[in-house]
């Protein structure tokens, strides 16, 4: 039998992803992406029910005036 959680953990280790949030449902992840809660490149792994992103990924800032 295939252990999907183990396979997804191998992907996380191979691609050097880091955990952003645990216990996330798919619809919550989708909403978070639309609201730019997660950085670019963030991925939701269904077997782990967690969101991972590449190291160094930055969250997009909608308020450009505050940054200047």
PDB file of N, CA, C and O in Angstrom:
ATOM      1  N   UNK A   1       0.840  -1.183   0.000  1.00  0.00           N
ATOM      2  CA  UNK A   1       0.000   0.000   0.000  1.00  0.00           C
ATOM      3  C   UNK A   1       0.887   1.249   0.000  1.00  0.00           C
ATOM      4  O   UNK A   1       1.943   1.272   0.632  1.00  0.00           O
ATOM      5  N   UNK A   2       0.452   2.264  -0.703  1.00  0.00           N
ATOM      6  CA  UNK A   2       1.228   3.495  -0.819  1.00  0.00           C
ATOM      7  C   UNK A   2       1.004   4.370   0.407  1.00  0.00           C
ATOM      8  O   UNK A   2      -0.131   4.603   0.822  1.00  0.00           O
ATOM      9  N   UNK A   3       2.098   4.849   0.976  1.00  0.00           N
ATOM     10  CA  UNK A   3       2.014   5.781   2.101  1.00  0.00           C
ATOM     11  C   UNK A   3       2.231   7.192   1.546  1.00  0.00           C
ATOM     12  O   UNK A   3       3.364   7.634   1.356  1.00  0.00           O
ATOM     13  N   UNK A   4       1.119   7.884   1.292  1.00  0.00           N
ATOM     14  CA  UNK A   4       1.194   9.203   0.674  1.00  0.00           C
ATOM     15  C   UNK A   4       1.857  10.234   1.574  1.00  0.00           C
ATOM     16  O   UNK A   4       2.559  11.121   1.087  1.00  0.00           O
ATOM     17  N   UNK A   5       1.645  10.128   2.870  1.00  0.00           N
ATOM     18  CA  UNK A   5       2.273  11.079   3.801  1.00  0.00           C
ATOM     19  C   UNK A   5       3.789  10.965   3.726  1.00  0.00           C
ATOM     20  O   UNK A   5       4.487  11.979   3.720  1.00  0.00           O
ATOM     21  N   UNK A   6       4.304   9.741   3.669  1.00  0.00           N
ATOM     22  CA  UNK A   6       5.751   9.543   3.576  1.00  0.00           C
ATOM     23  C   UNK A   6       6.287  10.094   2.257  1.00  0.00           C
ATOM     24  O   UNK A   6       7.349  10.716   2.232  1.00  0.00           O
ATOM     25  N   UNK A   7       5.565   9.874   1.170  1.00  0.00           N
ATOM     26  CA  UNK A   7       5.993  10.399  -0.123  1.00  0.00           C
ATOM     27  C   UNK A   7       6.037  11.923  -0.118  1.00  0.00           C
ATOM     28  O   UNK A   7       6.972  12.524  -0.648  1.00  0.00           O
ATOM     29  N   UNK A   8       5.027  12.544   0.480  1.00  0.00           N
ATOM     30  CA  UNK A   8       4.998  13.997   0.513  1.00  0.00           C
ATOM     31  C   UNK A   8       6.097  14.546   1.419  1.00  0.00           C
ATOM     32  O   UNK A   8       6.664  15.598   1.124  1.00  0.00           O
ATOM     33  N   UNK A   9       6.400  13.866   2.496  1.00  0.00           N
ATOM     34  CA  UNK A   9       7.513  14.295   3.347  1.00  0.00           C
ATOM     35  C   UNK A   9       8.843  14.193   2.605  1.00  0.00           C
ATOM     36  O   UNK A   9       9.729  15.024   2.806  1.00  0.00           O
ATOM     37  N   UNK A  10       8.989  13.181   1.747  1.00  0.00           N
ATOM     38  CA  UNK A  10      10.200  13.063   0.940  1.00  0.00           C
ATOM     39  C   UNK A  10      10.316  14.235  -0.033  1.00  0.00           C
ATOM     40  O   UNK A  10      11.416  14.734  -0.272  1.00  0.00           O
ATOM     41  N   UNK A  11       9.199  14.672  -0.591  1.00  0.00           N
ATOM     42  CA  UNK A  11       9.207  15.834  -1.481  1.00  0.00           C
ATOM     43  C   UNK A  11       9.626  17.076  -0.715  1.00  0.00           C
ATOM     44  O   UNK A  11      10.424  17.875  -1.203  1.00  0.00           O
ATOM     45  N   UNK A  12       9.083  17.237   0.492  1.00  0.00           N
ATOM     46  CA  UNK A  12       9.419  18.390   1.328  1.00  0.00           C
ATOM     47  C   UNK A  12      10.911  18.421   1.625  1.00  0.00           C
ATOM     48  O   UNK A  12      11.543  19.472   1.523  1.00  0.00           O
ATOM     49  N   UNK A  13      11.476  17.278   1.991  1.00  0.00           N
ATOM     50  CA  UNK A  13      12.905  17.208   2.286  1.00  0.00           C
ATOM     51  C   UNK A  13      13.745  17.443   1.041  1.00  0.00           C
ATOM     52  O   UNK A  13      14.750  18.151   1.101  1.00  0.00           O
ATOM     53  N   UNK A  14      13.349  16.857  -0.091  1.00  0.00           N
ATOM     54  CA  UNK A  14      14.125  16.973  -1.324  1.00  0.00           C
ATOM     55  C   UNK A  14      14.158  18.411  -1.847  1.00  0.00           C
ATOM     56  O   UNK A  14      15.176  18.862  -2.373  1.00  0.00           O
ATOM     57  N   UNK A  15      13.047  19.122  -1.700  1.00  0.00           N
ATOM     58  CA  UNK A  15      12.954  20.476  -2.242  1.00  0.00           C
ATOM     59  C   UNK A  15      13.235  21.555  -1.191  1.00  0.00           C
ATOM     60  O   UNK A  15      13.062  22.745  -1.458  1.00  0.00           O
ATOM     61  N   UNK A  16      13.663  21.141  -0.012  1.00  0.00           N
ATOM     62  CA  UNK A  16      14.027  22.056   1.078  1.00  0.00           C
ATOM     63  C   UNK A  16      12.904  23.053   1.404  1.00  0.00           C
ATOM     64  O   UNK A  16      13.139  24.256   1.519  1.00  0.00           O
ATOM     65  N   UNK A  17      11.703  22.534   1.548  1.00  0.00           N
ATOM     66  CA  UNK A  17      10.564  23.371   1.904  1.00  0.00           C
ATOM     67  C   UNK A  17      10.461  23.468   3.416  1.00  0.00           C
ATOM     68  O   UNK A  17      10.898  22.565   4.129  1.00  0.00           O
ATOM     69  N   UNK A  18       9.889  24.550   3.908  1.00  0.00           N
ATOM     70  CA  UNK A  18       9.690  24.662   5.346  1.00  0.00           C
ATOM     71  C   UNK A  18       8.210  24.859   5.650  1.00  0.00           C
ATOM     72  O   UNK A  18       7.457  25.412   4.849  1.00  0.00           O
ATOM     73  N   UNK A  19       7.822  24.397   6.813  1.00  0.00           N
ATOM     74  CA  UNK A  19       6.426  24.402   7.242  1.00  0.00           C
ATOM     75  C   UNK A  19       5.967  25.820   7.545  1.00  0.00           C
ATOM     76  O   UNK A  19       6.657  26.572   8.233  1.00  0.00           O
ATOM     77  N   UNK A  20       4.811  26.175   7.031  1.00  0.00           N
ATOM     78  CA  UNK A  20       4.220  27.471   7.324  1.00  0.00           C
ATOM     79  C   UNK A  20       3.061  27.310   8.298  1.00  0.00           C
ATOM     80  O   UNK A  20       2.948  28.058   9.269  1.00  0.00           O
ATOM     81  N   UNK A  21       2.193  26.322   8.031  1.00  0.00           N
ATOM     82  CA  UNK A  21       1.018  26.142   8.871  1.00  0.00           C
ATOM     83  C   UNK A  21       0.546  24.690   8.804  1.00  0.00           C
ATOM     84  O   UNK A  21       0.581  24.070   7.741  1.00  0.00           O
ATOM     85  N   UNK A  22       0.106  24.152   9.940  1.00  0.00           N
ATOM     86  CA  UNK A  22      -0.410  22.790  10.013  1.00  0.00           C
ATOM     87  C   UNK A  22      -1.929  22.802  10.140  1.00  0.00           C
ATOM     88  O   UNK A  22      -2.540  23.830  10.432  1.00  0.00           O
ATOM     89  N   UNK A  23      -2.519  21.631   9.911  1.00  0.00           N
ATOM     90  CA  UNK A  23      -3.965  21.428  10.035  1.00  0.00           C
ATOM     91  C   UNK A  23      -4.752  22.435   9.208  1.00  0.00           C
ATOM     92  O   UNK A  23      -5.605  23.154   9.727  1.00  0.00           O
ATOM     93  N   UNK A  24      -4.453  22.474   7.926  1.00  0.00           N
ATOM     94  CA  UNK A  24      -5.107  23.394   7.007  1.00  0.00           C
ATOM     95  C   UNK A  24      -5.945  22.583   6.026  1.00  0.00           C
ATOM     96  O   UNK A  24      -5.444  21.657   5.387  1.00  0.00           O
ATOM     97  N   UNK A  25      -7.211  22.933   5.912  1.00  0.00           N
ATOM     98  CA  UNK A  25      -8.086  22.283   4.941  1.00  0.00           C
ATOM     99  C   UNK A  25      -7.844  22.891   3.566  1.00  0.00           C
ATOM    100  O   UNK A  25      -7.281  23.979   3.447  1.00  0.00           O
ATOM    101  N   UNK A  26      -8.274  22.178   2.532  1.00  0.00           N
ATOM    102  CA  UNK A  26      -8.036  22.645   1.169  1.00  0.00           C
ATOM    103  C   UNK A  26      -8.727  23.972   0.905  1.00  0.00           C
ATOM    104  O   UNK A  26      -8.129  24.862   0.301  1.00  0.00           O
ATOM    105  N   UNK A  27      -9.967  24.127   1.340  1.00  0.00           N
ATOM    106  CA  UNK A  27     -10.672  25.384   1.096  1.00  0.00           C
ATOM    107  C   UNK A  27     -10.048  26.542   1.869  1.00  0.00           C
ATOM    108  O   UNK A  27     -10.063  27.679   1.398  1.00  0.00           O
ATOM    109  N   UNK A  28      -9.502  26.266   3.044  1.00  0.00           N
ATOM    110  CA  UNK A  28      -8.807  27.304   3.809  1.00  0.00           C
ATOM    111  C   UNK A  28      -7.535  27.730   3.093  1.00  0.00           C
ATOM    112  O   UNK A  28      -7.217  28.919   3.048  1.00  0.00           O
ATOM    113  N   UNK A  29      -6.811  26.780   2.537  1.00  0.00           N
ATOM    114  CA  UNK A  29      -5.609  27.108   1.768  1.00  0.00           C
ATOM    115  C   UNK A  29      -5.969  27.938   0.542  1.00  0.00           C
ATOM    116  O   UNK A  29      -5.301  28.928   0.243  1.00  0.00           O
ATOM    117  N   UNK A  30      -7.013  27.542  -0.160  1.00  0.00           N
ATOM    118  CA  UNK A  30      -7.436  28.273  -1.350  1.00  0.00           C
ATOM    119  C   UNK A  30      -7.794  29.718  -1.002  1.00  0.00           C
ATOM    120  O   UNK A  30      -7.409  30.647  -1.712  1.00  0.00           O
ATOM    121  N   UNK A  31      -8.526  29.900   0.082  1.00  0.00           N
ATOM    122  CA  UNK A  31      -8.886  31.245   0.521  1.00  0.00           C
ATOM    123  C   UNK A  31      -7.648  32.044   0.914  1.00  0.00           C
ATOM    124  O   UNK A  31      -7.543  33.229   0.598  1.00  0.00           O
ATOM    125  N   UNK A  32      -6.714  31.398   1.601  1.00  0.00           N
ATOM    126  CA  UNK A  32      -5.477  32.062   1.999  1.00  0.00           C
ATOM    127  C   UNK A  32      -4.634  32.494   0.817  1.00  0.00           C
ATOM    128  O   UNK A  32      -3.988  33.541   0.860  1.00  0.00           O
ATOM    129  N   UNK A  33      -4.636  31.695  -0.236  1.00  0.00           N
ATOM    130  CA  UNK A  33      -3.888  32.051  -1.447  1.00  0.00           C
ATOM    131  C   UNK A  33      -4.531  33.264  -2.108  1.00  0.00           C
ATOM    132  O   UNK A  33      -3.830  34.179  -2.540  1.00  0.00           O
ATOM    133  N   UNK A  34      -5.851  33.277  -2.191  1.00  0.00           N
ATOM    134  CA  UNK A  34      -6.538  34.412  -2.815  1.00  0.00           C
ATOM    135  C   UNK A  34      -6.323  35.695  -2.022  1.00  0.00           C
ATOM    136  O   UNK A  34      -6.258  36.780  -2.600  1.00  0.00           O
ATOM    137  N   UNK A  35      -6.215  35.578  -0.714  1.00  0.00           N
ATOM    138  CA  UNK A  35      -5.998  36.756   0.135  1.00  0.00           C
ATOM    139  C   UNK A  35      -4.517  37.056   0.344  1.00  0.00           C
ATOM    140  O   UNK A  35      -4.162  37.969   1.089  1.00  0.00           O
ATOM    141  N   UNK A  36      -3.659  36.284  -0.314  1.00  0.00           N
ATOM    142  CA  UNK A  36      -2.196  36.429  -0.242  1.00  0.00           C
ATOM    143  C   UNK A  36      -1.662  36.288   1.178  1.00  0.00           C
ATOM    144  O   UNK A  36      -0.770  37.020   1.606  1.00  0.00           O
ATOM    145  N   UNK A  37      -2.229  35.335   1.887  1.00  0.00           N
ATOM    146  CA  UNK A  37      -1.760  35.022   3.235  1.00  0.00           C
ATOM    147  C   UNK A  37      -0.457  34.218   3.173  1.00  0.00           C
ATOM    148  O   UNK A  37       0.388  34.310   4.063  1.00  0.00           O
ATOM    149  N   UNK A  38      -0.313  33.432   2.107  1.00  0.00           N
ATOM    150  CA  UNK A  38       0.854  32.570   1.954  1.00  0.00           C
ATOM    151  C   UNK A  38       1.815  33.157   0.922  1.00  0.00           C
ATOM    152  O   UNK A  38       1.376  33.843  -0.001  1.00  0.00           O
ATOM    153  N   UNK A  39       3.112  32.904   1.060  1.00  0.00           N
ATOM    154  CA  UNK A  39       4.082  33.435   0.091  1.00  0.00           C
ATOM    155  C   UNK A  39       3.969  32.734  -1.260  1.00  0.00           C
ATOM    156  O   UNK A  39       3.364  31.669  -1.378  1.00  0.00           O
ATOM    157  N   UNK A  40       4.558  33.351  -2.263  1.00  0.00           N
ATOM    158  CA  UNK A  40       4.577  32.752  -3.591  1.00  0.00           C
ATOM    159  C   UNK A  40       5.312  31.423  -3.530  1.00  0.00           C
ATOM    160  O   UNK A  40       6.360  31.312  -2.894  1.00  0.00           O
ATOM    161  N   UNK A  41       4.769  30.438  -4.180  1.00  0.00           N
ATOM    162  CA  UNK A  41       5.379  29.115  -4.189  1.00  0.00           C
ATOM    163  C   UNK A  41       4.904  28.205  -3.075  1.00  0.00           C
ATOM    164  O   UNK A  41       5.360  27.066  -2.975  1.00  0.00           O
ATOM    165  N   UNK A  42       4.000  28.681  -2.239  1.00  0.00           N
ATOM    166  CA  UNK A  42       3.475  27.854  -1.151  1.00  0.00           C
ATOM    167  C   UNK A  42       2.649  26.716  -1.738  1.00  0.00           C
ATOM    168  O   UNK A  42       1.937  26.887  -2.727  1.00  0.00           O
ATOM    169  N   UNK A  43       2.760  25.559  -1.108  1.00  0.00           N
ATOM    170  CA  UNK A  43       2.038  24.377  -1.574  1.00  0.00           C
ATOM    171  C   UNK A  43       1.346  23.711  -0.404  1.00  0.00           C
ATOM    172  O   UNK A  43       1.879  23.651   0.704  1.00  0.00           O
ATOM    173  N   UNK A  44       0.143  23.210  -0.670  1.00  0.00           N
ATOM    174  CA  UNK A  44      -0.630  22.479   0.333  1.00  0.00           C
ATOM    175  C   UNK A  44      -0.510  21.004   0.019  1.00  0.00           C
ATOM    176  O   UNK A  44      -0.804  20.572  -1.095  1.00  0.00           O
ATOM    177  N   UNK A  45      -0.078  20.231   1.001  1.00  0.00           N
ATOM    178  CA  UNK A  45       0.039  18.791   0.838  1.00  0.00           C
ATOM    179  C   UNK A  45      -1.145  18.125   1.527  1.00  0.00           C
ATOM    180  O   UNK A  45      -1.290  18.202   2.747  1.00  0.00           O
ATOM    181  N   UNK A  46      -1.985  17.473   0.737  1.00  0.00           N
ATOM    182  CA  UNK A  46      -3.242  16.940   1.247  1.00  0.00           C
ATOM    183  C   UNK A  46      -3.032  15.826   2.262  1.00  0.00           C
ATOM    184  O   UNK A  46      -3.794  15.745   3.225  1.00  0.00           O
ATOM    185  N   UNK A  47      -2.050  14.977   2.092  1.00  0.00           N
ATOM    186  CA  UNK A  47      -1.848  13.873   3.032  1.00  0.00           C
ATOM    187  C   UNK A  47      -1.311  14.378   4.372  1.00  0.00           C
ATOM    188  O   UNK A  47      -1.555  13.761   5.409  1.00  0.00           O
ATOM    189  N   UNK A  48      -0.590  15.485   4.358  1.00  0.00           N
ATOM    190  CA  UNK A  48      -0.029  16.061   5.580  1.00  0.00           C
ATOM    191  C   UNK A  48      -0.949  17.113   6.189  1.00  0.00           C
ATOM    192  O   UNK A  48      -0.798  17.478   7.355  1.00  0.00           O
ATOM    193  N   UNK A  49      -1.902  17.601   5.397  1.00  0.00           N
ATOM    194  CA  UNK A  49      -2.800  18.682   5.821  1.00  0.00           C
ATOM    195  C   UNK A  49      -1.990  19.875   6.327  1.00  0.00           C
ATOM    196  O   UNK A  49      -2.278  20.443   7.381  1.00  0.00           O
ATOM    197  N   UNK A  50      -0.962  20.242   5.544  1.00  0.00           N
ATOM    198  CA  UNK A  50      -0.069  21.329   5.942  1.00  0.00           C
ATOM    199  C   UNK A  50       0.362  22.127   4.720  1.00  0.00           C
ATOM    200  O   UNK A  50       0.323  21.644   3.589  1.00  0.00           O
ATOM    201  N   UNK A  51       0.774  23.367   4.982  1.00  0.00           N
ATOM    202  CA  UNK A  51       1.246  24.268   3.921  1.00  0.00           C
ATOM    203  C   UNK A  51       2.757  24.425   4.074  1.00  0.00           C
ATOM    204  O   UNK A  51       3.255  24.724   5.159  1.00  0.00           O
ATOM    205  N   UNK A  52       3.469  24.220   2.984  1.00  0.00           N
ATOM    206  CA  UNK A  52       4.920  24.371   2.947  1.00  0.00           C
ATOM    207  C   UNK A  52       5.282  25.380   1.867  1.00  0.00           C
ATOM    208  O   UNK A  52       4.560  25.528   0.881  1.00  0.00           O
ATOM    209  N   UNK A  53       6.399  26.072   2.054  1.00  0.00           N
ATOM    210  CA  UNK A  53       6.882  27.032   1.069  1.00  0.00           C
ATOM    211  C   UNK A  53       8.397  26.938   0.974  1.00  0.00           C
ATOM    212  O   UNK A  53       9.051  26.464   1.903  1.00  0.00           O
ATOM    213  N   UNK A  54       8.958  27.389  -0.146  1.00  0.00           N
ATOM    214  CA  UNK A  54      10.413  27.405  -0.288  1.00  0.00           C
ATOM    215  C   UNK A  54      11.033  28.361   0.733  1.00  0.00           C
ATOM    216  O   UNK A  54      10.445  29.384   1.084  1.00  0.00           O
ATOM    217  N   UNK A  55      12.205  28.014   1.189  1.00  0.00           N
ATOM    218  CA  UNK A  55      12.902  28.904   2.128  1.00  0.00           C
ATOM    219  C   UNK A  55      13.221  30.208   1.413  1.00  0.00           C
ATOM    220  O   UNK A  55      13.634  30.206   0.254  1.00  0.00           O
ATOM    221  N   UNK A  56      13.029  31.306   2.105  1.00  0.00           N
ATOM    222  CA  UNK A  56      13.291  32.611   1.537  1.00  0.00           C
ATOM    223  C   UNK A  56      12.126  33.193   0.762  1.00  0.00           C
ATOM    224  O   UNK A  56      12.233  34.298   0.229  1.00  0.00           O
ATOM    225  N   UNK A  57      11.012  32.471   0.689  1.00  0.00           N
ATOM    226  CA  UNK A  57       9.849  33.009  -0.009  1.00  0.00           C
ATOM    227  C   UNK A  57       9.233  34.112   0.838  1.00  0.00           C
ATOM    228  O   UNK A  57       9.026  33.945   2.039  1.00  0.00           O
ATOM    229  N   UNK A  58       8.949  35.223   0.211  1.00  0.00           N
ATOM    230  CA  UNK A  58       8.404  36.364   0.939  1.00  0.00           C
ATOM    231  C   UNK A  58       6.925  36.530   0.619  1.00  0.00           C
ATOM    232  O   UNK A  58       6.481  36.268  -0.499  1.00  0.00           O
ATOM    233  N   UNK A  59       6.186  36.964   1.605  1.00  0.00           N
ATOM    234  CA  UNK A  59       4.776  37.244   1.413  1.00  0.00           C
ATOM    235  C   UNK A  59       4.650  38.546   0.633  1.00  0.00           C
ATOM    236  O   UNK A  59       5.328  39.528   0.935  1.00  0.00           O
ATOM    237  N   UNK A  60       3.788  38.547  -0.362  1.00  0.00           N
ATOM    238  CA  UNK A  60       3.598  39.715  -1.202  1.00  0.00           C
ATOM    239  C   UNK A  60       2.924  40.801  -0.374  1.00  0.00           C
ATOM    240  O   UNK A  60       1.919  40.553   0.292  1.00  0.00           O
ATOM    241  N   UNK A  61       3.489  42.011  -0.421  1.00  0.00           N
ATOM    242  CA  UNK A  61       2.954  43.130   0.342  1.00  0.00           C
ATOM    243  C   UNK A  61       2.085  43.979  -0.582  1.00  0.00           C
ATOM    244  O   UNK A  61       2.566  44.539  -1.568  1.00  0.00           O
ATOM    245  N   UNK A  62       0.786  44.066  -0.242  1.00  0.00           N
ATOM    246  CA  UNK A  62      -0.139  44.857  -1.059  1.00  0.00           C
ATOM    247  C   UNK A  62       0.031  46.346  -0.826  1.00  0.00           C
ATOM    248  O   UNK A  62      -0.339  47.140  -1.690  1.00  0.00           O
ATOM    249  N   UNK A  63       0.575  46.752   0.306  1.00  0.00           N
ATOM    250  CA  UNK A  63       0.692  48.159   0.645  1.00  0.00           C
ATOM    251  C   UNK A  63       2.094  48.641   0.277  1.00  0.00           C
ATOM    252  O   UNK A  63       2.992  48.638   1.118  1.00  0.00           O
ATOM    253  N   UNK A  64       2.280  49.048  -0.956  1.00  0.00           N
ATOM    254  CA  UNK A  64       3.601  49.472  -1.424  1.00  0.00           C
ATOM    255  C   UNK A  64       4.018  50.809  -0.832  1.00  0.00           C
ATOM    256  O   UNK A  64       5.212  51.069  -0.680  1.00  0.00           O
ATOM    257  N   UNK A  65       3.051  51.664  -0.494  1.00  0.00           N
ATOM    258  CA  UNK A  65       3.379  52.974   0.060  1.00  0.00           C
ATOM    259  C   UNK A  65       4.030  52.847   1.430  1.00  0.00           C
ATOM    260  O   UNK A  65       4.914  53.634   1.767  1.00  0.00           O
ATOM    261  N   UNK A  66       3.610  51.880   2.217  1.00  0.00           N
ATOM    262  CA  UNK A  66       4.190  51.712   3.549  1.00  0.00           C
ATOM    263  C   UNK A  66       5.636  51.241   3.462  1.00  0.00           C
ATOM    264  O   UNK A  66       6.436  51.523   4.354  1.00  0.00           O
ATOM    265  N   UNK A  67       5.976  50.525   2.392  1.00  0.00           N
ATOM    266  CA  UNK A  67       7.329  50.011   2.239  1.00  0.00           C
ATOM    267  C   UNK A  67       8.306  51.109   1.833  1.00  0.00           C
ATOM    268  O   UNK A  67       9.504  50.993   2.087  1.00  0.00           O
ATOM    269  N   UNK A  68       7.814  52.160   1.212  1.00  0.00           N
ATOM    270  CA  UNK A  68       8.713  53.217   0.722  1.00  0.00           C
ATOM    271  C   UNK A  68       9.009  54.238   1.750  1.00  0.00           C
ATOM    272  O   UNK A  68       9.749  55.185   1.485  1.00  0.00           O
TER     273      UNK A  68
END
